[in-house]
């Protein structure tokens, strides 16, 4: 006749049963962390630069060119950062807005002002998202 | 931007068009930009929501780890 299991053995058996449940949050969290890339200071700086340039722009060809270059730089920089799919979509859309302004040969003052306003508010929203990424 | 903000913006662009301070092409482009900006806002909101969930789960995980180590 076998002896009844000791208290330690019973506890070990109980813990072994719990292991799969302990693994669930670990696997889930590692999955979640894969979805969101980490904070990147250069990415944040580029978004901030676009926002600031839109704030101080005088609508000259030179100043719209400067914004265009920054937007293109941000687009290229973000493109191959790991786990950055969501940010890439945002940055590509911002580039589209800036590109439209740059390609127009002689934009009117009212159009340029409205356009810069859109760029500024959009860049600010992207900045909030970029800045709140996990460090 | 919410719907009323978008409407206000679009209305101001229409006024600019009527005052001839912008032309037809610029008007179309501004409306297009507004649409893209709204899309960016929606995507950014979604992104923020995902980050909030992640932060919440991380806190929960830390709490569970702390309790199980007792």
Backbone of each chain as ProteinMPNN parsed JSONL, in Angstrom:
{"seq_chain_A": "XXXXXXXXXXXXXXXXXXXXXXXXXXXXXXXXXXXXXXXXXXXXXXXXXXXXXXXXXXXXXXXXXXXXXXXXXXXXXXXXXXXXXXXXXXXXXXXXXXXXXXXXXXXXXXXXXXXXXXXXXXXXXXXXXXXXXXX", "coords_chain_A": {"N_chain_A": [[0.834, -1.2, 0.0], [0.608, 2.184, -0.959], [2.183, 5.117, 0.438], [0.519, 8.056, 1.698], [0.881, 11.133, -0.139], [3.427, 13.479, 0.808], [3.263, 16.742, 2.456], [4.875, 18.668, 1.126], [5.23, 17.531, -1.385], [2.661, 17.484, -2.29], [2.196, 20.177, -2.485], [4.0, 20.896, -4.492], [2.975, 19.475, -6.662], [0.58, 20.809, -6.937], [1.481, 23.364, -7.649], [2.697, 22.794, -10.081], [0.473, 22.287, -11.609], [-0.464, 24.82, -11.844], [1.274, 26.142, -13.528], [0.743, 26.411, -16.417], [-1.248, 28.378, -16.35], [0.101, 30.5, -15.249], [1.781, 31.099, -17.305], [0.2, 32.2, -19.269], [-0.398, 35.109, -18.932], [2.231, 36.01, -19.309], [2.937, 35.235, -21.92], [0.96, 36.613, -23.279], [1.55, 39.259, -22.664], [4.076, 39.501, -23.798], [3.363, 39.281, -26.424], [1.82, 41.591, -26.728], [3.763, 43.53, -26.337], [5.153, 43.244, -28.612], [3.585, 44.421, -30.511], [3.759, 47.193, -30.228], [6.239, 49.501, -30.865], [9.294, 50.63, -29.287], [9.992, 53.785, -27.617], [11.506, 56.216, -29.603], [14.009, 58.498, -29.653], [14.976, 60.022, -31.848], [13.007, 59.796, -33.78], [10.941, 61.088, -32.469], [12.051, 63.62, -32.32], [12.141, 64.358, -35.004], [9.42, 64.526, -35.677], [8.698, 66.587, -33.979], [10.234, 68.604, -35.108], [9.025, 69.014, -37.603], [6.555, 69.978, -36.778], [7.332, 72.364, -35.465], [8.582, 73.75, -37.555], [6.385, 74.142, -39.199], [4.99, 75.905, -37.631], [6.569, 78.232, -37.65], [6.864, 78.847, -40.287], [6.952, 80.961, -43.205], [5.581, 80.634, -45.471], [7.141, 80.757, -47.735], [8.891, 79.45, -50.626], [11.252, 78.307, -49.87], [10.872, 77.765, -47.112], [8.747, 75.926, -47.189], [10.004, 73.904, -48.504], [11.861, 73.106, -46.617], [10.193, 71.963, -44.647], [9.151, 69.906, -46.153], [11.459, 68.327, -46.62], [12.041, 67.504, -44.007], [9.746, 65.989, -43.441], [9.999, 63.957, -45.303], [12.368, 62.833, -44.438], [11.578, 61.868, -41.935], [9.686, 59.977, -42.741], [11.292, 58.161, -44.181], [13.052, 57.395, -42.132], [11.371, 56.162, -40.22], [10.434, 53.993, -41.579], [11.776, 51.407, -41.518], [11.978, 50.752, -38.843], [11.761, 48.448, -36.154], [8.665, 46.805, -35.237], [6.889, 48.924, -35.802], [4.636, 49.49, -37.201], [2.136, 50.856, -36.903], [2.898, 53.503, -36.434], [4.2, 54.073, -38.809], [2.102, 54.258, -40.631], [0.846, 56.609, -39.75], [2.878, 58.506, -40.134], [3.325, 58.322, -42.88], [0.923, 59.344, -43.851], [1.101, 61.964, -42.906], [3.23, 62.831, -44.419], [2.049, 62.823, -46.947], [0.305, 65.019, -46.766], [2.126, 67.148, -46.451], [3.603, 66.908, -48.788], [1.782, 67.634, -50.776], [1.612, 70.374, -50.362], [4.2, 71.214, -50.933], [4.54, 70.506, -53.634], [2.919, 72.225, -55.066], [3.155, 74.97, -57.245], [2.888, 77.918, -57.046], [1.499, 78.674, -54.346], [-1.447, 80.153, -52.865], [-1.651, 82.699, -50.285], [-3.629, 82.309, -48.337], [-4.332, 79.637, -48.684], [-1.882, 78.399, -48.102], [-1.538, 79.099, -45.42], [-3.72, 77.801, -44.209], [-3.084, 75.2, -44.804], [-0.619, 74.862, -43.465], [-1.56, 75.059, -40.911], [-3.043, 72.694, -40.702], [-0.964, 70.846, -40.958], [0.524, 71.427, -38.678], [-1.279, 70.836, -36.492], [-1.724, 68.141, -36.973], [0.85, 67.056, -36.815], [1.322, 67.551, -34.144], [-0.474, 65.8, -32.901], [0.608, 63.357, -33.691], [3.003, 63.574, -32.424], [2.233, 63.382, -29.744], [1.502, 60.703, -29.623], [3.929, 59.446, -30.328], [5.599, 60.289, -28.274], [4.478, 59.019, -26.091], [5.153, 56.411, -26.212], [6.368, 53.23, -24.913], [9.255, 53.363, -22.816]], "CA_chain_A": [[0.0, 0.0, 0.0], [1.478, 3.362, -1.046], [1.988, 6.117, 1.488], [-0.088, 9.306, 1.195], [1.948, 12.096, -0.46], [3.741, 14.453, 1.856], [2.746, 18.1, 2.213], [5.708, 19.34, 0.105], [4.943, 16.941, -2.701], [1.317, 17.94, -2.692], [2.32, 21.591, -2.896], [4.699, 20.911, -5.784], [2.014, 19.018, -7.683], [-0.398, 21.892, -7.105], [2.158, 24.442, -8.387], [2.88, 22.343, -11.469], [-0.807, 22.456, -12.294], [-0.694, 26.257, -12.067], [2.221, 26.72, -14.476], [0.158, 26.917, -17.671], [-1.991, 29.622, -16.102], [1.087, 31.564, -15.031], [2.396, 31.428, -18.593], [-0.727, 32.95, -20.131], [-0.115, 36.556, -18.981], [3.58, 36.272, -19.825], [2.87, 35.142, -23.385], [0.083, 37.683, -23.761], [2.278, 40.536, -22.558], [5.145, 39.554, -24.799], [2.666, 39.546, -27.689], [1.436, 43.006, -26.743], [4.94, 44.375, -26.483], [5.594, 43.151, -30.006], [2.744, 45.267, -31.352], [4.137, 48.592, -30.097], [7.679, 49.72, -30.796], [9.724, 51.471, -28.175], [10.22, 55.214, -27.856], [12.728, 56.506, -30.338], [14.192, 59.95, -29.532], [15.163, 60.687, -33.147], [11.684, 59.841, -34.406], [10.226, 62.148, -31.76], [12.668, 64.897, -32.706], [11.735, 64.687, -36.383], [8.007, 64.966, -35.642], [8.728, 67.906, -33.337], [10.824, 69.549, -36.065], [7.987, 69.336, -38.606], [5.559, 70.829, -36.1], [7.923, 73.685, -35.218], [8.781, 74.411, -38.854], [5.063, 74.581, -39.673], [4.612, 77.07, -36.807], [7.349, 79.433, -37.977], [6.982, 79.02, -41.747], [6.36, 82.179, -43.783], [4.99, 80.183, -46.738], [8.054, 80.905, -48.877], [9.253, 78.159, -51.226], [12.344, 77.771, -49.053], [10.367, 77.206, -45.844], [7.954, 74.715, -47.461], [10.982, 72.881, -48.872], [12.453, 72.625, -45.356], [9.196, 71.069, -44.033], [9.081, 68.72, -47.014], [12.647, 67.491, -46.372], [11.883, 66.887, -42.679], [8.697, 64.959, -43.53], [10.572, 62.837, -46.06], [13.361, 62.225, -43.552], [10.822, 61.114, -40.926], [9.085, 58.828, -43.438], [12.369, 57.197, -44.457], [13.61, 56.912, -40.865], [10.421, 55.274, -39.534], [10.061, 52.883, -42.448], [12.3, 50.085, -41.162], [12.113, 50.538, -37.403], [10.976, 47.253, -35.815], [7.365, 46.939, -34.546], [6.519, 50.339, -35.925], [3.629, 49.539, -38.276], [1.113, 51.884, -36.69], [3.541, 54.812, -36.58], [4.495, 54.243, -40.234], [0.858, 54.705, -41.281], [0.653, 58.016, -39.371], [3.944, 59.305, -40.734], [3.07, 58.344, -44.335], [-0.189, 60.271, -44.088], [1.619, 63.327, -42.697], [4.055, 63.128, -45.598], [1.136, 63.126, -48.064], [-0.185, 66.399, -46.584], [3.248, 68.064, -46.688], [3.983, 66.781, -50.193], [0.827, 68.417, -51.571], [1.973, 71.792, -50.222], [5.486, 71.451, -51.581], [4.479, 70.353, -55.098], [2.197, 73.346, -55.684], [4.183, 75.947, -57.655], [2.726, 79.223, -56.373], [0.288, 78.605, -53.525], [-1.942, 81.43, -52.329], [-1.323, 82.87, -48.861], [-4.7, 81.72, -47.516], [-4.192, 78.182, -48.805], [-0.663, 77.988, -47.395], [-1.778, 79.255, -43.98], [-4.63, 76.713, -43.802], [-2.331, 73.949, -44.95], [0.351, 74.802, -42.365], [-2.347, 74.807, -39.707], [-3.354, 71.248, -40.701], [0.31, 70.138, -40.708], [0.897, 71.649, -37.269], [-2.154, 70.07, -35.581], [-1.511, 66.708, -37.227], [2.167, 66.697, -36.262], [1.193, 67.57, -32.675], [-1.147, 64.547, -32.498], [1.582, 62.265, -33.868], [4.013, 63.775, -31.368], [1.671, 62.835, -28.499], [1.578, 59.238, -29.717], [5.35, 59.05, -30.332], [6.15, 60.566, -26.945], [3.913, 58.148, -25.044], [5.589, 55.013, -26.415], [7.116, 52.738, -23.746], [10.711, 53.571, -22.845]], "C_chain_A": [[0.873, 1.257, 0.0], [1.123, 4.382, 0.03], [1.283, 7.344, 0.917], [1.008, 10.332, 0.938], [2.161, 13.111, 0.651], [3.238, 15.835, 1.466], [3.516, 18.826, 1.099], [5.403, 18.85, -1.3], [3.598, 17.422, -3.23], [1.376, 19.381, -3.2], [2.972, 21.722, -4.269], [3.748, 20.532, -6.917], [0.999, 20.118, -7.994], [0.203, 23.031, -7.939], [2.362, 24.083, -9.849], [1.604, 22.514, -12.276], [-1.039, 23.914, -12.659], [0.182, 26.854, -13.173], [1.608, 27.219, -15.784], [-0.576, 28.236, -17.484], [-1.051, 30.803, -15.877], [1.688, 32.026, -16.362], [1.507, 32.304, -19.473], [-0.431, 34.452, -20.132], [1.251, 36.889, -19.55], [3.573, 36.267, -21.352], [2.052, 36.283, -23.97], [0.807, 39.022, -23.761], [3.402, 40.628, -23.576], [4.559, 39.808, -26.179], [2.314, 40.999, -27.821], [2.634, 43.899, -26.978], [5.47, 44.332, -27.913], [4.818, 44.109, -30.9], [3.2, 46.722, -31.341], [5.647, 48.713, -29.973], [8.04, 50.619, -29.637], [9.929, 52.921, -28.609], [11.552, 55.409, -28.561], [12.943, 58.022, -30.327], [14.34, 60.674, -30.874], [13.827, 60.824, -33.896], [10.858, 60.991, -33.79], [10.743, 63.52, -32.19], [12.224, 65.331, -34.105], [10.28, 65.168, -36.447], [7.94, 66.374, -35.05], [9.25, 68.974, -34.295], [9.781, 69.986, -37.104], [6.956, 70.284, -37.998], [6.085, 72.253, -35.929], [8.116, 74.454, -36.526], [7.454, 74.916, -39.433], [4.6, 75.828, -38.902], [5.305, 78.346, -37.258], [7.444, 79.73, -39.481], [6.295, 80.301, -42.231], [5.769, 81.898, -45.174], [5.884, 80.428, -47.955], [8.402, 79.507, -49.4], [10.333, 77.472, -50.375], [11.809, 77.085, -47.785], [9.496, 75.958, -46.076], [8.874, 73.553, -47.862], [11.59, 72.251, -47.611], [11.495, 71.635, -44.669], [9.119, 69.756, -44.819], [10.25, 67.765, -46.736], [12.523, 66.777, -45.017], [10.854, 65.758, -42.717], [9.209, 63.72, -44.259], [11.583, 62.078, -45.197], [12.669, 61.352, -42.501], [10.233, 59.84, -41.536], [10.143, 57.749, -43.67], [12.91, 56.577, -43.173], [12.695, 55.874, -40.215], [10.199, 53.961, -40.268], [10.534, 51.506, -41.97], [12.573, 49.9, -39.674], [11.25, 49.337, -37.021], [9.706, 47.581, -35.02], [6.808, 48.347, -34.624], [5.394, 50.555, -36.954], [2.633, 50.684, -38.124], [1.668, 53.285, -36.907], [3.821, 55.1, -38.068], [3.277, 54.779, -40.984], [0.645, 56.203, -41.005], [1.63, 58.921, -40.118], [3.761, 59.415, -42.258], [1.961, 59.336, -44.675], [0.258, 61.732, -43.92], [2.457, 63.765, -43.902], [3.185, 63.526, -46.795], [0.663, 64.578, -47.978], [0.913, 67.4, -46.936], [3.63, 68.078, -48.171], [3.078, 67.623, -51.095], [1.177, 69.905, -51.541], [3.232, 72.111, -51.014], [5.378, 71.429, -53.102], [3.727, 71.489, -55.803], [3.182, 74.489, -55.987], [4.048, 77.297, -56.951], [1.426, 79.24, -55.558], [-0.145, 79.982, -53.017], [-1.663, 81.48, -50.825], [-2.352, 82.181, -47.965], [-4.596, 80.195, -47.507], [-3.015, 77.697, -47.96], [-0.866, 78.042, -45.878], [-2.651, 78.108, -43.457], [-3.903, 75.376, -43.801], [-1.327, 73.777, -43.792], [-0.35, 74.517, -41.038], [-2.676, 73.312, -39.582], [-2.086, 70.458, -40.352], [0.677, 70.225, -39.225], [0.046, 70.797, -36.314], [-1.946, 68.561, -35.739], [-0.182, 66.24, -36.616], [2.097, 66.658, -34.73], [0.555, 66.268, -32.178], [-0.178, 63.368, -32.613], [2.656, 62.345, -32.774], [3.529, 63.187, -30.034], [1.81, 61.31, -28.479], [3.033, 58.764, -29.598], [5.962, 59.209, -28.94], [5.651, 59.617, -25.869], [4.286, 56.675, -25.24], [6.401, 54.546, -25.208], [8.63, 52.925, -23.905], [11.444, 52.27, -22.564]], "O_chain_A": [[1.765, 1.399, 0.837], [-0.021, 4.505, 0.468], [1.45, 7.636, -0.267], [1.969, 10.407, 1.703], [1.227, 13.537, 1.33], [2.844, 16.077, 0.325], [2.927, 19.497, 0.252], [5.329, 19.621, -2.257], [3.423, 17.717, -4.412], [0.723, 19.757, -4.173], [2.562, 22.537, -5.096], [3.717, 21.167, -7.972], [0.613, 20.329, -9.143], [-0.458, 23.592, -8.813], [2.227, 24.922, -10.739], [1.639, 22.84, -13.462], [-1.714, 24.222, -13.641], [-0.115, 27.928, -13.695], [1.913, 28.328, -16.221], [-0.533, 29.108, -18.352], [-1.346, 31.938, -16.251], [2.055, 33.19, -16.521], [1.998, 33.054, -20.317], [-0.231, 35.031, -21.2], [1.424, 37.921, -20.197], [4.121, 37.162, -21.994], [2.394, 36.846, -25.01], [0.705, 39.809, -24.702], [3.655, 41.689, -24.146], [5.18, 40.471, -27.01], [2.48, 41.591, -28.887], [2.558, 44.888, -27.708], [6.144, 45.255, -28.368], [5.329, 44.558, -31.926], [3.046, 47.419, -32.344], [6.261, 48.108, -29.094], [7.179, 51.293, -29.071], [10.026, 53.231, -29.796], [12.577, 54.848, -28.172], [12.157, 58.76, -30.922], [13.884, 61.808, -31.02], [13.564, 61.833, -34.551], [10.184, 61.747, -34.49], [9.968, 64.455, -32.394], [11.967, 66.509, -34.355], [9.958, 66.102, -37.181], [7.222, 67.238, -35.553], [8.77, 70.107, -34.294], [9.672, 71.166, -37.436], [6.542, 71.261, -38.623], [5.382, 73.224, -36.21], [7.849, 75.654, -36.597], [7.4, 75.968, -40.07], [3.912, 76.689, -39.45], [4.703, 79.419, -37.251], [8.029, 80.733, -39.89], [5.226, 80.677, -41.752], [5.496, 82.82, -45.943], [5.42, 80.316, -49.09], [8.227, 78.51, -48.699], [10.332, 76.256, -50.188], [12.23, 75.983, -47.433], [9.504, 75.039, -45.257], [8.577, 72.388, -47.601], [11.805, 71.04, -47.543], [11.928, 70.597, -44.168], [9.036, 68.666, -44.253], [10.06, 66.553, -46.629], [12.856, 65.598, -44.895], [11.053, 64.705, -42.111], [8.898, 62.588, -43.888], [11.645, 60.849, -45.223], [13.113, 60.24, -42.214], [10.275, 58.769, -40.931], [9.914, 56.572, -43.391], [13.194, 55.38, -43.127], [13.158, 54.845, -39.723], [9.827, 52.951, -39.669], [9.769, 50.543, -42.016], [13.313, 48.997, -39.284], [10.126, 49.211, -37.506], [9.686, 48.524, -34.229], [6.317, 48.892, -33.635], [5.227, 51.648, -37.496], [2.325, 51.389, -39.085], [1.005, 54.146, -37.485], [3.69, 56.238, -38.519], [3.399, 55.639, -41.856], [0.307, 56.966, -41.91], [1.252, 59.961, -40.659], [4.011, 60.467, -42.846], [2.048, 60.072, -45.658], [-0.145, 62.612, -44.681], [2.394, 64.915, -44.34], [3.527, 64.433, -47.554], [0.622, 65.284, -48.985], [0.663, 68.383, -47.634], [3.939, 69.129, -48.733], [3.541, 68.243, -52.052], [1.059, 70.606, -52.547], [3.32, 73.144, -51.678], [6.028, 72.218, -53.788], [3.889, 71.685, -57.007], [3.938, 74.92, -55.116], [4.999, 77.766, -56.325], [0.399, 79.745, -56.01], [0.685, 80.857, -52.774], [-1.467, 80.45, -50.18], [-2.001, 81.552, -46.966], [-4.749, 79.552, -46.469], [-3.124, 76.728, -47.21], [-0.427, 77.153, -45.149], [-2.369, 77.523, -42.412], [-4.089, 74.543, -42.914], [-1.204, 72.694, -43.219], [0.185, 73.833, -40.166], [-2.597, 72.74, -38.494], [-2.128, 69.522, -39.555], [1.083, 69.241, -38.606], [0.582, 70.119, -35.436], [-1.989, 67.809, -34.766], [-0.103, 65.182, -35.992], [2.744, 65.822, -34.099], [0.98, 65.703, -31.171], [-0.145, 62.494, -31.747], [3.143, 61.33, -32.276], [4.302, 62.578, -29.294], [2.182, 60.713, -27.469], [3.334, 57.817, -28.872], [6.741, 58.369, -28.492], [6.315, 59.425, -24.851], [3.797, 55.802, -24.523], [7.049, 55.358, -24.547], [9.2, 52.682, -24.969], [12.674, 52.246, -22.546]]}, "seq_chain_B": "XXXXXXXXXXXXXXXXXXXXXXXXXXXXXXXXXXXXXXXXXXXXXXXXXXXXXXXXXXXXXXXXXXXXXX", "coords_chain_B": {"N_chain_B": [[-9.817, 66.169, -34.312], [-13.289, 66.725, -34.124], [-16.526, 65.945, -35.639], [-17.948, 68.392, -35.871], [-15.895, 70.267, -35.778], [-14.518, 69.597, -38.08], [-16.441, 70.229, -39.952], [-16.641, 72.975, -39.56], [-14.071, 73.789, -40.362], [-14.088, 72.961, -43.07], [-16.114, 74.604, -43.974], [-14.97, 77.119, -43.653], [-12.999, 76.943, -45.593], [-14.568, 76.861, -47.838], [-15.614, 79.381, -47.81], [-13.312, 80.833, -48.271], [-12.853, 80.054, -50.874], [-15.056, 81.163, -52.13], [-14.526, 83.852, -51.677], [-12.461, 84.101, -53.328], [-9.892, 83.841, -52.39], [-8.595, 81.505, -52.408], [-8.042, 79.013, -54.983], [-9.963, 76.675, -57.064], [-8.547, 74.247, -57.231], [-6.851, 74.381, -54.998], [-8.76, 74.437, -52.993], [-9.91, 71.865, -53.218], [-7.668, 70.384, -52.562], [-7.226, 71.175, -49.909], [-9.51, 70.13, -48.675], [-9.025, 67.445, -49.111], [-6.692, 67.163, -47.598], [-7.733, 67.622, -45.099], [-9.305, 65.379, -44.773], [-7.313, 63.415, -44.694], [-5.99, 64.242, -42.382], [-7.969, 63.772, -40.507], [-8.098, 61.019, -40.657], [-5.56, 60.415, -39.691], [-5.88, 61.261, -37.078], [-7.802, 59.454, -36.139], [-6.385, 57.027, -36.362], [-4.307, 57.589, -34.603], [-5.695, 57.793, -32.21], [-6.511, 55.165, -31.906], [-4.043, 53.94, -31.629], [-3.189, 55.105, -29.206], [-5.074, 53.977, -27.523], [-4.375, 51.272, -27.65], [-1.897, 51.434, -26.42], [-2.621, 52.209, -23.871], [-3.992, 49.929, -23.002], [-1.893, 48.143, -23.021], [-0.226, 49.253, -21.047], [-1.909, 48.935, -18.866], [-2.111, 46.149, -18.705], [0.534, 45.551, -18.186], [0.848, 46.668, -15.641], [-0.924, 45.06, -14.272], [0.306, 42.612, -14.594], [2.697, 43.048, -13.181], [1.634, 43.332, -10.675], [0.488, 40.817, -10.225], [2.813, 39.292, -10.3], [4.138, 40.323, -8.082], [2.404, 39.561, -6.037], [2.424, 36.767, -6.294], [5.027, 36.248, -5.602], [5.086, 36.492, -2.936]], "CA_chain_B": [[-10.952, 67.003, -34.719], [-14.553, 66.006, -34.219], [-17.294, 66.244, -36.854], [-18.293, 69.82, -35.958], [-14.652, 70.979, -36.117], [-14.252, 69.326, -39.504], [-17.435, 70.987, -40.702], [-16.224, 74.39, -39.46], [-12.895, 73.965, -41.218], [-14.509, 72.846, -44.471], [-16.917, 75.792, -44.271], [-14.057, 78.261, -43.809], [-12.338, 76.787, -46.892], [-15.556, 77.202, -48.872], [-15.68, 80.847, -47.803], [-12.08, 81.295, -48.947], [-13.066, 79.815, -52.307], [-16.036, 82.164, -52.586], [-13.832, 85.157, -51.668], [-11.39, 83.935, -54.313], [-8.546, 83.873, -51.804], [-7.979, 80.25, -52.887], [-8.723, 78.556, -56.211], [-10.674, 75.392, -57.002], [-7.581, 73.167, -56.976], [-6.408, 74.495, -53.6], [-9.898, 74.06, -52.173], [-9.974, 70.394, -53.248], [-6.498, 69.879, -51.843], [-7.439, 71.392, -48.469], [-10.512, 69.151, -48.227], [-8.321, 66.162, -49.102], [-5.787, 67.185, -46.431], [-8.586, 67.518, -43.908], [-9.682, 63.96, -44.683], [-6.118, 62.672, -44.246], [-5.756, 64.631, -40.982], [-8.968, 63.071, -39.701], [-7.662, 59.621, -40.639], [-4.414, 60.357, -38.774], [-6.415, 61.393, -35.716], [-8.444, 58.169, -35.804], [-5.321, 56.027, -36.161], [-3.57, 57.958, -33.388], [-6.552, 57.425, -31.074], [-6.434, 53.7, -31.813], [-2.682, 53.69, -31.133], [-3.181, 55.48, -27.788], [-5.889, 52.99, -26.813], [-3.536, 50.058, -27.541], [-0.843, 51.681, -25.427], [-3.268, 52.212, -22.555], [-4.255, 48.519, -22.659], [-0.593, 47.542, -22.745], [0.207, 49.756, -19.741], [-2.775, 48.323, -17.863], [-1.707, 44.745, -18.573], [1.848, 45.539, -17.558], [0.611, 46.912, -14.215], [-1.576, 43.847, -13.762], [1.336, 41.575, -14.569], [3.598, 43.361, -12.063], [0.874, 43.084, -9.448], [0.389, 39.354, -10.08], [4.165, 38.812, -9.969], [4.43, 40.718, -6.7], [1.579, 38.739, -5.138], [2.867, 35.368, -6.335], [6.356, 36.105, -4.965], [4.931, 36.58, -1.474]], "C_chain_B": [[-12.241, 66.181, -34.714], [-15.325, 66.504, -35.451], [-17.58, 67.747, -36.986], [-17.059, 70.669, -36.299], [-14.334, 70.832, -37.604], [-15.179, 70.167, -40.379], [-17.063, 72.473, -40.737], [-15.065, 74.687, -40.392], [-13.294, 73.979, -42.698], [-15.298, 74.095, -44.893], [-16.013, 77.015, -44.494], [-13.301, 78.177, -45.148], [-13.281, 77.194, -48.024], [-15.681, 78.73, -48.979], [-14.464, 81.447, -48.516], [-12.228, 81.168, -50.458], [-14.012, 80.875, -52.881], [-15.412, 83.565, -52.652], [-12.684, 85.209, -52.674], [-9.994, 84.104, -53.714], [-7.827, 82.547, -52.06], [-8.707, 79.822, -54.169], [-9.318, 77.16, -56.01], [-9.728, 74.24, -56.638], [-7.14, 73.17, -55.506], [-7.518, 74.075, -52.642], [-9.987, 72.529, -52.066], [-8.843, 69.784, -52.421], [-6.658, 70.034, -50.319], [-8.449, 70.391, -47.904], [-9.875, 67.765, -48.128], [-7.403, 66.061, -47.875], [-6.558, 67.017, -45.136], [-8.998, 66.061, -43.673], [-8.509, 63.138, -44.15], [-5.845, 62.963, -42.769], [-6.728, 63.916, -40.051], [-8.606, 61.598, -39.567], [-6.497, 59.443, -39.668], [-4.911, 60.399, -37.331], [-7.035, 60.071, -35.244], [-7.396, 57.1, -35.497], [-4.541, 56.303, -34.875], [-4.375, 57.599, -32.139], [-6.488, 55.919, -30.816], [-5.1, 53.284, -31.179], [-2.622, 53.965, -29.622], [-3.949, 54.457, -26.963], [-5.081, 51.702, -26.602], [-2.465, 50.23, -26.47], [-1.405, 51.684, -24.014], [-3.503, 50.782, -22.082], [-2.943, 47.841, -22.266], [-0.097, 47.962, -21.354], [-0.586, 49.094, -18.616], [-2.364, 46.874, -17.616], [-0.355, 44.608, -17.882], [1.712, 45.741, -16.044], [0.034, 45.664, -13.566], [-0.552, 42.726, -13.591], [2.287, 41.792, -13.384], [2.934, 43.042, -10.729], [0.792, 41.587, -9.164], [1.744, 38.783, -9.687], [4.498, 39.105, -8.518], [3.667, 39.834, -5.724], [2.087, 37.302, -5.114], [4.232, 35.172, -5.69], [6.267, 36.159, -3.437], [4.982, 35.203, -0.831]], "O_chain_B": [[-12.274, 65.068, -35.24], [-14.851, 67.36, -36.198], [-17.469, 68.308, -38.076], [-17.162, 71.664, -37.017], [-13.945, 71.782, -38.283], [-14.77, 70.733, -41.393], [-17.152, 73.134, -41.771], [-15.062, 75.685, -41.112], [-12.906, 74.862, -43.463], [-15.165, 74.577, -46.018], [-16.249, 77.829, -45.386], [-13.0, 79.201, -45.762], [-12.866, 77.782, -49.022], [-15.832, 79.289, -50.066], [-14.573, 82.426, -49.254], [-11.799, 82.035, -51.219], [-13.791, 81.405, -53.97], [-15.717, 84.355, -53.546], [-12.027, 86.237, -52.839], [-9.042, 84.457, -54.41], [-6.603, 82.467, -51.947], [-9.847, 80.222, -54.406], [-9.194, 76.555, -54.944], [-10.073, 73.371, -55.837], [-7.064, 72.126, -54.859], [-7.264, 73.444, -51.617], [-10.122, 71.975, -50.975], [-9.032, 68.813, -51.689], [-6.28, 69.151, -49.549], [-8.273, 69.872, -46.802], [-10.142, 67.01, -47.193], [-7.341, 65.028, -47.209], [-6.102, 66.36, -44.201], [-9.035, 65.58, -42.54], [-8.675, 62.283, -43.28], [-5.514, 62.061, -42.0], [-6.362, 63.507, -38.949], [-8.782, 60.999, -38.506], [-6.438, 58.465, -38.922], [-4.421, 59.665, -36.473], [-6.822, 59.634, -34.113], [-7.501, 56.37, -34.512], [-4.162, 55.38, -34.153], [-3.814, 57.157, -31.136], [-6.42, 55.466, -29.674], [-5.043, 52.405, -30.319], [-2.078, 53.167, -28.858], [-3.545, 54.107, -25.854], [-5.1, 51.118, -25.519], [-2.165, 49.306, -25.715], [-0.756, 51.224, -23.075], [-3.252, 50.451, -20.923], [-2.889, 47.069, -21.308], [0.389, 47.134, -20.584], [-0.042, 48.74, -17.57], [-2.28, 46.427, -16.473], [-0.126, 43.682, -17.103], [2.38, 45.066, -15.261], [0.436, 45.263, -12.474], [-0.545, 42.002, -12.595], [2.638, 40.847, -12.677], [3.568, 42.556, -9.792], [0.995, 41.14, -8.035], [1.824, 37.893, -8.841], [5.06, 38.269, -7.811], [4.212, 39.406, -4.707], [2.173, 36.686, -4.052], [4.567, 34.064, -5.273], [7.248, 35.904, -2.738], [4.869, 35.087, 0.389]]}, "name": "protein", "num_of_chains": 2, "seq": "XXXXXXXXXXXXXXXXXXXXXXXXXXXXXXXXXXXXXXXXXXXXXXXXXXXXXXXXXXXXXXXXXXXXXXXXXXXXXXXXXXXXXXXXXXXXXXXXXXXXXXXXXXXXXXXXXXXXXXXXXXXXXXXXXXXXXXXXXXXXXXXXXXXXXXXXXXXXXXXXXXXXXXXXXXXXXXXXXXXXXXXXXXXXXXXXXXXXXXXXXXXXX"}
